[in-house]
Amino acid sequence: MEDILSMKGKVALVTGAGQNVGREIARFMAAHGADGIVVNDYVLERAQTVADEINAEGGKAIALQADVSSHASVMAMYAKAFAHYGRVDVLVNNAGNAGANPDEAVRKPFYETGPEVWKAWIGVNFDGVINCTAGALPGMIERKGGKIVTIISDASRFGDAGLEVYAGAKAGAAGFMRSVARGMGRHNINANSVVIAAMGTPMIEERMAADPERAKRILEKYIIRRLGKPSDVAAMVLFLCSGASDYITGQVYPVNGGFTFAL
């Protein structure tokens, strides 16, 4: 039976793919036959480790460093990707959080900080999505097709105290993707977003293990009583980047264990 999630014939670029969710997305796409994976990360060594894993498993991948908040850095990354593969058919805007090297200031109430700290959130979560999408679209338009998926957060729909600027940036990214979908549909380009809640990353699991009572309170907010796994997100992203989702665009898909049902 044909693999309806096949990525054969497609080259995918995944940002922030040196660890956690991005790593799993890149590996899922490679496992489903992608012609090539561009593994991006701010830290080249992390990206190279993932690319090496994919190549060792029979896939095809290269590692490229870029700071997605910098337009010049993103354009340089695309130049290298095009030189190697000739095209990018799929873009996954996964890079997020407070940037590559957040300091303690980003955890303070936003009104106690200022624009330089706010830029750490906005630069990666909003500007980064615009930069990377701008780099991908001309080639997709020329080839009359493409898939773009942006990872956003339930903070953008539910609201999280203490994450106001982050939530705003993620909400902005979702709105941006809806407009891209509407404008690019005539070019056979699909643009969707995937919403995630708390993920069971090593850092989060360590914090929860250190405070079992707080962990219990957190998990009570989820209908499925566990945190998300990178593979949960990767499966949805793979679907949205495959031919199985050709008639879907401009949508937001929650992968959140029932944390919220907000539209």
C-alpha positions in Angstrom: 0.0 0.0 0.0 1.2 3.5 -0.9 2.5 5.6 2.0 0.0 8.4 2.2 2.5 10.4 4.3 5.3 10.0 1.9 7.8 12.8 1.6 9.4 11.4 -1.5 10.3 14.2 -4.0 10.4 16.9 -1.3 13.2 18.8 0.4 12.3 20.0 3.9 13.9 22.7 6.0 13.2 22.5 9.8 14.2 25.3 12.0 15.4 24.8 15.5 15.8 21.1 14.7 18.9 20.4 16.8 16.9 19.0 19.7 13.4 18.0 21.0 10.4 18.6 18.8 12.4 19.9 15.8 14.7 16.9 15.9 11.8 14.5 15.8 10.1 16.4 13.0 13.3 16.1 10.9 13.6 12.4 11.6 10.0 11.7 10.8 10.3 13.3 7.4 13.5 11.5 6.6 12.0 8.2 7.6 9.1 8.8 5.2 11.5 9.2 2.3 12.2 12.9 2.0 14.8 13.7 -0.8 16.6 15.9 1.7 16.4 17.5 5.1 18.0 20.8 6.1 18.5 20.6 9.8 18.8 24.2 11.1 19.8 25.3 14.6 21.4 28.3 16.2 24.1 25.9 17.5 25.7 24.1 14.5 26.9 21.2 16.6 23.3 20.3 17.6 22.2 20.5 14.0 25.1 18.3 12.9 24.3 15.6 15.4 20.8 15.3 14.1 21.9 15.4 10.5 24.4 12.6 11.3 21.6 10.5 12.9 19.4 10.9 9.8 22.2 10.0 7.4 23.2 7.0 9.6 19.6 5.7 9.3 19.6 5.9 5.5 18.2 9.4 5.1 19.6 12.5 3.5 20.4 15.6 5.6 22.7 18.5 6.0 23.2 20.8 9.0 23.0 24.6 8.6 23.5 27.2 11.3 21.3 30.3 11.3 19.8 32.8 13.7 16.2 32.9 12.4 15.6 36.3 14.0 18.2 37.7 11.6 17.0 38.2 8.0 20.6 38.2 6.7 21.4 34.9 8.6 18.3 33.3 7.2 19.0 34.3 3.6 22.6 33.0 3.9 21.1 29.7 5.2 18.8 29.5 2.2 21.6 30.2 -0.2 23.5 27.2 1.2 20.4 25.0 1.1 19.7 25.9 -2.5 23.3 25.3 -3.5 23.1 21.8 -2.0 19.6 20.6 -2.8 18.4 23.1 -5.5 15.1 23.8 -3.7 13.1 23.8 -0.5 9.6 22.4 -0.9 8.6 22.2 2.8 9.3 24.7 5.6 8.7 24.0 9.2 9.0 27.0 11.5 9.8 25.3 14.7 12.4 27.5 16.3 10.9 29.3 19.3 11.0 30.2 23.0 13.2 33.1 24.1 16.0 32.6 21.6 19.2 30.6 21.6 20.8 32.1 24.7 18.1 33.6 27.0 19.3 35.2 30.2 17.4 35.5 33.4 15.9 38.8 32.4 13.4 37.2 30.0 11.8 35.4 32.9 10.9 38.7 34.7 7.5 40.4 34.3 7.6 42.1 31.0 6.7 45.5 32.5 9.9 45.3 34.6 12.1 44.8 31.5 11.9 46.6 28.2 12.2 46.4 24.4 15.6 44.7 24.4 14.2 41.8 26.4 10.9 41.7 24.5 12.9 41.4 21.2 14.2 38.1 22.4 10.7 36.7 22.3 9.5 38.6 19.3 12.6 38.0 17.2 12.4 34.2 17.3 8.7 33.5 17.5 7.4 36.2 15.1 10.2 37.8 13.1 11.8 34.3 12.6 8.7 33.0 11.0 8.5 35.9 8.7 12.1 35.7 7.7 12.1 32.0 7.0 8.8 32.1 5.1 10.0 35.0 3.0 13.0 32.9 2.1 11.0 29.9 1.1 8.1 31.5 -0.9 9.8 32.6 -4.1 11.0 29.1 -4.9 7.7 27.6 -4.0 5.8 30.1 -6.2 8.2 29.3 -9.0 7.6 25.5 -8.6 3.8 26.0 -8.1 3.6 24.3 -4.8 4.9 24.0 -1.2 4.0 23.3 2.4 4.6 25.6 5.4 3.9 24.7 9.0 4.5 26.9 12.0 4.7 25.7 15.5 2.8 28.0 17.9 1.8 27.7 21.5 -1.4 27.4 23.5 -0.2 30.5 25.2 -1.3 32.3 22.0 -4.9 31.1 22.5 -5.4 30.4 26.2 -3.1 33.1 27.5 -0.4 32.5 30.1 0.4 35.0 32.9 4.1 35.8 32.7 4.4 35.0 29.0 2.6 38.0 27.6 5.1 38.9 24.9 5.7 35.3 24.0 1.9 34.7 23.7 1.6 37.8 21.5 4.4 36.8 19.2 2.9 33.3 18.8 -0.5 34.7 18.1 1.0 37.0 15.5 2.7 34.1 13.9 -0.7 32.3 13.6 -2.3 35.3 12.0 0.6 35.7 9.7 0.2 32.1 8.6 -3.5 32.5 7.9 -2.7 35.5 5.6 0.0 33.5 3.9 -2.5 30.7 3.3 -5.0 33.1 1.8 -2.5 34.8 -0.4 -0.5 31.8 -1.6 -3.4 29.4 -2.3 -3.4 30.3 -6.0 0.2 29.0 -6.1 -0.8 25.6 -4.6 1.1 26.5 -1.3 -0.5 25.3 1.9 0.2 27.1 5.2 -1.0 25.8 8.6 -0.1 26.1 12.3 0.3 23.4 15.0 -0.4 24.4 18.5 1.4 22.7 21.3 1.2 22.9 25.1 3.8 21.8 27.6 6.2 19.3 26.2 8.1 16.6 28.1 11.5 18.0 27.3 14.4 17.0 29.6 14.3 20.4 31.2 10.6 20.3 32.0 10.7 16.7 33.2 13.5 17.6 35.5 11.6 20.5 37.0 8.5 18.3 37.5 10.4 15.5 39.1 11.8 18.0 41.6 8.3 19.1 42.6 5.8 16.2 42.4 2.9 18.3 43.8 3.3 21.0 41.2 3.7 18.3 38.5 0.3 16.8 39.7 -1.4 20.2 39.5 0.0 20.8 36.0 -1.1 17.4 34.7 -4.6 17.8 36.1 -5.1 20.5 33.4 -4.7 17.9 30.7 -7.5 15.5 29.7 -4.8 13.1 28.6 -2.8 13.0 31.8 0.7 13.4 30.5 2.9 16.0 28.8 3.3 16.0 25.1 6.1 14.0 23.4 8.1 15.3 20.4 6.7 12.4 18.4 3.1 13.6 19.0 3.9 16.9 17.3 6.1 15.4 14.6 3.2 13.1 13.5 0.9 16.0 13.0 3.5 18.1 11.2 4.3 15.2 8.9 0.7 14.9 8.0 0.5 18.6 7.2 3.6 18.5 5.1 2.6 15.4 3.1 0.2 15.0 0.2 -2.5 13.7 2.6 -3.2 17.3 3.6 -3.3 18.9 0.1 -6.9 20.2 0.7 -6.1 21.8 4.1 -4.8 25.3 4.5 -5.1 28.3 6.9 -5.9 26.1 9.9 -4.6 25.7 13.4 -4.3 22.2 14.8 -3.9 21.7 18.6 -1.6 18.8 19.7 -2.1 19.5 23.4 -3.6 16.6 25.2 -6.9 18.5 25.7 -5.2 21.3 27.6 -7.7 23.7 26.0 -10.5 23.5 23.4 -10.3 27.1 22.4 -10.9 27.9 18.8 
